[in-house]
Amino acid sequence: MKKFALTSGALLIAFLFACGGDSTGPGPAPEGDWMPMTVGNWWNYIYDGFTLFGTSDSFDISGSAERRVTDLLQHQGGFEVYEFRSLSEMILTNPDTTMVYADTQFVYIRNTGDEMRAYQDTVSTNYDLVALLPLTLGESWLTQPGDTHENEVTSLSVSVTVPAGSFSGCAVITQTDTAEPTFQLDSYFNDGTGVVLDFVKLGDMQEISASLETYYVQ
């Protein structure tokens, strides 16, 4: 089965960064709320793009995703985590075929003040490092020690227009993978709104965007 970058666990982790701010300078961003984590908050996205099977079988991509803060739970490590659910349906079409890929994922988010961490459950103490806080332009980190996924703050001042509107002063976290050199994910965060755009590219084989369409933030 073909693996799509926008439904991968690595991409989902990149959606969950929750504290920072926007700035045009080279230093750390002031405190803000890049991904508001209140139970009941939700974000709806639309997919657009293409993917190739083999060297010539091209499919257009459409579909939608919902991301929602569903609960505040106690982790067995003695701290609280936010349960974050992602539902997605990706539709692949060409003149001869239509395929639908549906996916549901949960992660559990903790903000320590210095780090944003994502746990796979409320038992294990292993976590993915989502972000170092506050955001600093040019700062980079590995998702896990020895991992092949590297994340970097590549901007703190981008303007983005999506179906939900125009957003300025966006921060961008770019993820690359040394095990897959053609992979690049750019996630655009707006202070007080959350993720407004994700764009992933796998060389000439795949380009997919997830653009914010509607949202509710308390």
N, C-alpha and C positions, 0 to 999 in steps of 0.2 A: 504494500500500500504506500502511496506517495505521502511523504511528510511535508506539511505546509508550514512555513515559518511563522505565520501569524497565529497558528494554534499550538505552537510549541510551548513547553514549560518555561524556557528561557525568555520568551517574549512576554508571557504573562507576568513574570517577575518584574520586568521593566515597567509594567503598567502601574506598579503599586507604590512608587516613591511618594512620600507624603509630607515632607516638610522642607521649606527653603524659602525662596523669594526670587525677584527678578532684579537685574542690575545690568548696566551697560559697561561697568568697569571690570578690571581684571581680577579683583579680589573676590572674597566670599560673598554670596548673595545674602541680603538681610533676611531675617526670619519671615516666613510667609506660610502659605497653605497650598502647596502645589497639588495635593491630592486629598481633598477633604474626607476624612475618615470618620463619618458619623453614621450610625446604623440607619439604614433607609435611603441613603444617598445612592443614586444610580446614574449610569451613562449609557446611551445607545449610540452605536456606530454602524456605518455602512461600509462594506468592502467593495473595492474596485481594483482591477489589475488583470494580470495574465500569468499563466504558467505553461511550461512546455513539458510534455512527456516524451522522452527520447530526444531526438534532434529536430523534429518537425511537427509533432502533433500538439498544436497550440489550443489552449482553452481560455476563454474569458472567465473572469472571476467576479462574482457578485455575492450578495448575502448581507448578513447583519450580525451584530454581537451586542449583548447586554452585559455590563459589569455592575455589580451591586455590593454594597457593604451590608451583609446579612445578619451579623451578630457580633457581640463582644463577649469573649469567652475567657475562662481561666486556663492558662497553660499549666501543665504539671510541673514546669520549672519554677512556678511561683510568681508569674507575671501575667498580665492580660494581653490578649491578642485580638485583633479584628479579623473576623471571617470575611473573606472577599471571594465572591463567586463570579465566574465568567461563563456565560452561555454563548455559543457561537454556532452559526449555520453558514457554511460556505458553499456556494453553488458554482460548479464548473460546467461551462457549455461550449460546444462547437457545433457545426452544422449537423453532426451525426449523433452526438451523445450529450446527455445531461447527467452529472453526478452531484450528489449532495453529501457533504461531510458535516456532521453535527458533533459538538464537543462540549462537555461541562467540566470545569476545573475549579478547585478550591485552593486557596492559600491563606495563611494566617500571619498577620502583619504586626510587628512590634517596632515602635520607635523608642530607642534608648536615649535619645537626645544627641548622640554623636553618630549613630548609625540607624539606617532603616533596614530591618531584617525581615525575611519571609521564611516561614516554617511550613513544612508540608502537612503537619498535623499538630495537635495540641499535646503530644507526648514526647517526640524526639527533640533533642537539644541541637541537632544539626540545622543549619539555616543557610540561605543564600543572602549574600550582602547586596542589597538593592542600591544603597547610596551612602556615601559619607556626607555628614551634615556639619555645617551648612554647605550648600553647593559652592564649589570654587571652580571658576573657569580653568580648564586644562587639567583638573585633577582626575585621576583614573584609579580603578580598583578591579580586582578579579571577583567574579561572582562567588567563588569558593577558592581556598588555597589550592594551588596547583591546577586550577581549572583552565580551560581554553577560552572561556568567554571573558573578554575585557570590556569594561565600561568606562566612558570618558564624558565629562561635561564639555560639550563642544560649543555651546553658546548660552548666553543668558539674556538675549535681547532680540529674538526672532519674532516677526509678525506672521501670522497664519490666518488664512480664510478657509473655513469649512462650512458645511450646511448649517451648523448651529450659530454661525456668525464669524466676525473678525476678532482676532485676539492678538494683542501686542505684548511685548516684553516676555515672550515665552522662553523657557529654558529647554535645552535639547540635551538628552543623554543618548550617546551613540554607543551601540554594542557591536563588537566584532568577535570573530571566532578564529583562532589560529589554526584550528583543525578544519575549517571551511573558509579559505581566504576570500571567496566571493561573497560571503554573507556580511550584510550590514543592516542594522536596525536603528532607525532614528525615531525617538519618542519625544514629542513636543508637549510640554507641561505649561499650563497657565495658572498663575497664582489665583487661588480662590475658585478655580473651575476644575482642574484636574487635567487629565490627558485629553488633548484636543485632536491629535493626529499621531498615528504610527505609520511609518513607511519602511518596508523591508525589501531588500534586493538580494537576489542570488545570481550575480553575474548577469548573463543574458537569458537565464533560464526562468526567472521569476521576478515579478514586481507586484507587490500588494500594498494597498493603503487601507487603513481603518480610520475613517473621518467621523468626528463627533457630529451627530445629527440632532439629538435632544438630550437633556440632562436635568437632574433635580439635585440640588445641593442645599443643605440646610445651613 
